[in-house]
Amino acid sequence: LLALGGGLLACSTAVFHYGHGLSWLDAVYFTVTTMTTVGYGDISLKDATPGVKVYGIFLMLASAGLLAATLGVLTDALI
């Protein structure tokens, strides 16, 4: 799960850096806020290209699944 999450973080950072024109730091920040479902709203995909918006949707759904799997593994280990 750590490798999957790290790969998703790295790939998404690159997508938002090159596809949405964010600096590397802003791309990491936006990816982490999206993956953790915090979503501060200071960076959004409102004006992004359709491809980047579709990728953003994928990231939100994949992150929700990854979070659920992580919590499932942790719960299983505790119980």
Phi, psi and omega in degrees: 000324178295318179295319179296316178294319178294321177294319178295320177297313182295314181296317182293322176300315179296318180300314182285333175290307183279323186274335183242358175075022179276152172295165180301316181294316178296324179294318177295314179302312181296319180296314181295318179295327177288313183294328180271003179062021177285308175052069182300331179092358179285336172237132179223171179258018182304318182257014181284164175291159180303322180297319179291324177296317178298318177296321177300319176298315178301315181299317180298315181290318180295321180294321178296317177295319179295319177296316179297318179295318179297314178295325176296316179295317178296319178296317178298320180292325180284328184263000000 
